Amino acid sequence: MKPAPKTSASQHEDFHAANDCGLAGLVLRLTECADRDHPLSPREPGSPHREAAKAALEAAFRAERRMAEQQRRIARLERLAATDELTGVLNRRGFESALKRHLAEARRHHEPGVLVIVDLDGFKPINDTHGHRAGDEVLRRVARLLMDNVRETDYVGRLGGDEFAVLLTRTSHVDGIDRAECLDQRVNGMSVAWDGRMIAPRASFGFQTYGPGDDGEELIGQADEAMYRIKRARARLGKGSANPRQPLAGTQPTSLTTTVPSPSLAASPRAAECGRGVLFSDSGKASGRHGRAEDRP
């Protein structure tokens, strides 16, 4: 008994179902529809009908593979466009994109967080004394240390030159500032071995808490200004001192400015970990490290 022909509605459903399966699925489904519409069409191997269907299906598979490869290449190019080539962390474009995205989430879900700006002190003399390759290595090690001491949900970016930014997402202001202090102590306690000599980079830290309704450009500007207050204070007090220590500068809703080290931090187990200096050898391995060990792409 010949099957009843499908209605236009059911044929429309068939088309969308096949389209959901991709181009190859669409070609296969169309072939099946042609068989239903023309039941007397020759189905034997080698028939023009079967060969045409086979060729169309192979072409569809090849097209799908090409499209998948193009999508992978596009995704890779997008990652490269958002990544700093030297350090492997986000570049300014990628970091600002992440900041914008998470501020939108903060508005939707009322999530707080902390933005930290890190600027190396006296970086030019490192280049002048040890060479630009040494300066590049210092930037890589600072970026790695920051990455190794944040969570998977946080972001580290190089805004340009010797300036970095850390976005501590979904964290209370108190805990975020505590973690910023930890990063401050670790960066300012690190050393890099280069050509038989030790380089001790130092940095100024500034922070700005954020919440629903905050603007990304304003946050960066406020954290940047807090960082420069520290840098100016170190420049005034640092004459004759190798590494003057100053309070971690920033603002939060309670206008509380915490110092490094703070009493609560010094009394906590994290204080002992943050207080340890990090020594990098020429091989790039670190001792006394804690936190995530893997590197982000």
C-alpha positions as CSV (number, residue, x, y, z in Angstrom):
1,M,0.0,0.0,0.0
2,K,1.4,3.4,-1.0
3,P,1.9,5.7,2.0
4,A,-0.1,8.8,2.2
5,P,1.8,11.9,1.1
6,K,2.9,14.2,3.8
7,T,1.2,17.5,4.3
8,S,3.0,20.8,3.9
9,A,3.1,21.3,7.7
10,S,4.8,17.9,8.3
11,Q,7.3,18.6,5.4
12,H,8.0,22.0,7.0
13,E,8.8,20.2,10.3
14,D,11.0,17.7,8.5
15,F,13.0,20.6,7.0
16,H,13.7,22.2,10.4
17,A,14.5,18.9,12.0
18,A,17.1,18.2,9.3
19,N,18.4,21.7,9.5
20,D,19.1,21.2,13.2
21,C,21.3,18.2,12.2
22,G,23.6,20.3,10.1
23,L,24.1,20.5,6.3
24,A,24.9,16.8,5.9
25,G,21.7,15.9,7.8
26,L,19.7,18.3,5.6
27,V,21.0,16.6,2.4
28,L,20.3,13.1,3.8
29,R,16.8,14.2,4.8
30,L,16.1,15.7,1.4
31,T,17.2,12.5,-0.2
32,E,14.7,10.6,2.0
33,C,12.0,13.0,1.0
34,A,12.8,12.5,-2.7
35,D,12.5,8.7,-2.2
36,R,9.1,9.1,-0.6
37,D,7.9,11.4,-3.3
38,H,9.2,9.1,-6.1
39,P,9.0,5.5,-4.7
40,L,9.8,4.1,-8.1
41,S,13.2,5.8,-8.3
42,P,15.9,3.3,-8.8
43,R,17.7,2.6,-5.5
44,E,20.3,0.1,-6.7
45,P,24.0,0.9,-6.3
46,G,25.3,2.8,-9.3
47,S,22.0,4.3,-10.3
48,P,22.1,8.1,-11.1
49,H,19.8,8.8,-8.2
50,R,22.0,7.0,-5.6
51,E,25.3,8.4,-7.0
52,A,23.9,12.0,-6.9
53,A,22.7,11.5,-3.4
54,K,26.1,10.1,-2.3
55,A,28.0,13.0,-4.0
56,A,25.8,15.6,-2.3
57,L,26.2,13.9,1.1
58,E,30.0,13.8,0.8
59,A,30.0,17.5,-0.3
60,A,27.9,18.3,2.7
61,F,30.3,16.5,5.1
62,R,33.3,18.4,3.6
63,A,31.5,21.7,3.9
64,E,30.7,21.0,7.5
65,R,34.3,20.1,8.3
66,R,35.5,23.3,6.7
67,M,33.0,25.4,8.6
68,A,34.1,23.7,11.9
69,E,37.7,24.4,11.1
70,Q,36.9,28.1,10.3
71,Q,35.0,28.4,13.6
72,R,38.0,27.0,15.5
73,R,40.3,29.5,13.7
74,I,38.0,32.4,14.4
75,A,37.9,31.4,18.1
76,R,41.7,31.2,18.2
77,L,42.1,34.6,16.6
78,E,39.6,36.1,19.1
79,R,41.7,34.7,21.9
80,L,44.9,36.0,20.4
81,A,43.3,39.4,19.9
82,A,42.5,39.5,23.6
83,T,45.8,38.1,24.9
84,D,49.1,39.9,25.6
85,E,51.7,38.2,23.5
86,L,54.6,38.7,26.0
87,T,53.0,37.6,29.2
88,G,50.0,35.4,28.1
89,V,47.5,37.3,30.3
90,L,44.7,39.4,28.9
91,N,45.7,42.6,27.0
92,R,43.9,45.9,27.7
93,R,41.2,45.1,25.2
94,G,40.5,41.6,26.7
95,F,40.6,42.9,30.3
96,E,38.3,45.8,29.6
97,S,35.9,43.4,27.9
98,A,36.0,41.1,30.9
99,L,35.4,44.0,33.2
100,K,32.5,45.2,31.2
101,R,30.9,41.8,31.2
102,H,31.3,41.3,35.0
103,L,30.0,44.7,35.8
104,A,26.8,43.8,33.8
105,E,26.6,40.6,36.0
106,A,27.1,42.7,39.1
107,R,24.1,44.8,38.1
108,R,21.9,41.7,37.4
109,H,22.9,39.7,40.5
110,H,24.1,42.5,42.9
111,E,27.6,40.9,43.1
112,P,30.5,42.9,44.6
113,G,34.1,42.7,43.6
114,V,37.5,44.5,43.7
115,L,39.6,46.0,40.9
116,V,43.3,46.1,41.6
117,I,45.9,48.1,39.6
118,V,49.5,47.1,39.8
119,D,52.3,49.3,38.4
120,L,56.0,48.3,38.7
121,D,58.3,50.8,40.4
122,G,61.6,51.7,38.8
123,F,61.1,49.4,35.9
124,K,63.2,51.5,33.4
125,P,66.4,51.0,35.5
126,I,65.9,47.2,35.2
127,N,65.9,47.6,31.4
128,D,68.8,50.0,31.4
129,T,70.9,47.8,33.8
130,H,70.1,44.3,32.8
131,G,68.7,44.7,29.2
132,H,65.3,44.5,27.7
133,R,65.3,40.7,27.7
134,A,65.6,40.8,31.5
135,G,62.8,43.4,31.7
136,D,60.6,41.1,29.6
137,E,61.4,38.2,31.8
138,V,60.4,40.3,34.9
139,L,57.1,41.2,33.3
140,R,56.4,37.5,32.5
141,R,57.2,36.4,36.1
142,V,55.1,39.2,37.6
143,A,52.2,38.1,35.4
144,R,52.7,34.5,36.3
145,L,52.8,35.2,40.0
146,L,49.5,37.2,39.8
147,M,47.9,34.4,37.8
148,D,49.1,31.7,40.2
149,N,47.5,33.6,43.1
150,V,44.0,34.3,41.8
151,R,40.9,32.0,41.3
152,E,39.7,30.6,38.0
153,T,36.9,33.2,38.1
154,D,39.3,36.1,38.4
155,Y,41.1,37.9,35.6
156,V,44.6,39.3,35.2
157,G,45.5,41.7,32.4
158,R,48.4,43.8,31.2
159,L,47.1,47.2,30.5
160,G,50.3,48.3,28.8
161,G,54.0,48.7,29.6
162,D,54.6,47.7,33.2
163,E,51.1,48.2,34.4
164,F,48.8,45.2,35.3
165,A,45.2,44.9,36.5
166,V,43.5,42.2,38.5
167,L,39.7,41.8,38.6
168,L,38.6,39.9,41.7
169,T,35.1,38.9,40.9
170,R,32.2,37.8,43.2
171,T,34.1,38.6,46.3
172,S,33.1,40.8,49.3
173,H,35.0,44.1,49.6
174,V,36.7,43.0,52.8
175,D,37.9,39.7,51.4
176,G,38.8,41.3,48.1
177,I,41.0,43.9,49.8
178,D,42.6,41.2,51.9
179,R,43.4,39.3,48.7
180,A,44.8,42.5,47.1
181,E,47.1,42.9,50.2
182,C,48.2,39.3,49.7
183,L,49.1,40.0,46.0
184,D,51.0,43.2,47.1
185,Q,53.1,41.3,49.6
186,R,53.9,38.5,47.2
187,V,54.9,40.8,44.3
188,N,57.0,43.0,46.5
189,G,58.7,40.0,48.0
190,M,59.6,38.2,44.8
191,S,63.1,38.0,43.1
192,V,64.1,37.0,39.7
193,A,67.5,35.4,38.9
194,W,69.0,36.7,35.7
195,D,72.5,36.2,34.3
196,G,73.8,35.3,37.8
197,R,72.3,38.3,39.5
198,M,69.1,38.9,41.4
199,I,66.5,41.4,40.3
200,A,63.9,42.4,42.9
201,P,61.0,44.1,41.1
202,R,58.8,46.3,43.3
203,A,55.3,47.6,42.6
204,S,52.7,50.0,43.7
205,F,49.1,48.7,44.3
206,G,45.8,50.6,44.2
207,F,42.3,49.1,44.5
208,Q,38.7,50.1,43.9
209,T,35.7,48.2,45.1
210,Y,32.7,47.9,42.8
211,G,29.1,46.9,42.8
212,P,25.9,47.3,40.9
213,G,25.8,50.6,38.9
214,D,29.5,51.2,38.7
215,D,31.2,52.1,35.4
216,G,34.3,50.4,34.0
217,E,36.2,53.4,32.9
218,E,35.6,55.2,36.2
219,L,36.7,52.2,38.2
220,I,40.0,51.9,36.3
221,G,40.5,55.6,36.7
222,Q,39.8,55.5,40.5
223,A,42.0,52.4,41.0
224,D,44.8,54.0,38.9
225,E,44.7,57.2,41.0
226,A,44.9,55.2,44.2
227,M,47.9,53.4,42.8
228,Y,49.6,56.7,41.9
229,R,49.1,58.0,45.4
230,I,51.1,55.1,46.6
231,K,53.8,55.6,43.9
232,R,54.1,59.3,44.8
233,A,54.4,58.5,48.5
234,R,57.1,55.9,47.8
235,A,59.0,58.4,45.7
236,R,58.9,60.9,48.5
237,L,59.8,58.4,51.3
238,G,61.9,56.0,49.3
239,K,65.1,58.0,49.0
240,G,67.8,55.9,50.5
241,S,65.4,53.0,51.0
242,A,65.4,50.0,48.6
243,N,61.8,49.1,49.2
244,P,59.7,51.6,51.1
245,R,56.4,50.1,52.3
246,Q,53.2,52.1,52.2
247,P,49.5,51.3,53.0
248,L,47.6,49.8,50.2
249,A,45.6,52.7,48.7
250,G,42.0,52.5,47.5
251,T,38.4,53.3,48.4
252,Q,35.4,51.3,49.5
253,P,32.0,52.3,50.7
254,T,33.1,52.6,54.4
255,S,36.1,54.7,53.4
256,L,38.3,52.2,55.2
257,T,42.0,52.2,54.2
258,T,43.8,49.1,55.3
259,T,47.6,48.9,55.7
260,V,50.0,46.2,54.6
261,P,50.4,44.1,56.6
262,S,47.1,44.6,58.4
263,P,46.6,43.1,61.9
264,S,43.9,40.7,60.7
265,L,46.1,39.6,57.8
266,A,49.1,39.1,60.0
267,A,47.1,36.9,62.4
268,S,45.7,34.7,59.7
269,P,47.3,31.5,58.1
270,R,47.2,33.4,54.8
271,A,49.5,36.0,56.2
272,A,52.3,33.5,56.6
273,E,51.8,32.4,53.0
274,C,51.6,35.9,51.6
275,G,54.6,37.1,53.7
276,R,56.9,34.5,52.1
277,G,59.0,35.9,49.2
278,V,58.8,34.2,45.9
279,L,62.1,33.3,44.3
280,F,62.2,32.7,40.5
281,S,65.2,31.0,39.0
282,D,66.3,31.3,35.3
283,S,64.3,28.1,34.6
284,G,61.0,30.0,35.6
285,K,60.2,27.7,38.6
286,A,59.1,29.3,41.8
287,S,59.6,28.2,45.4
288,G,57.2,29.0,48.2
289,R,54.3,29.4,45.8
290,H,50.7,28.6,46.7
291,G,47.4,28.8,44.8
292,R,46.8,27.6,41.2
293,A,49.7,26.0,39.5
294,E,48.5,25.9,36.0
295,D,48.9,28.8,33.6
296,R,46.1,30.2,31.6
297,P,46.5,30.5,27.8
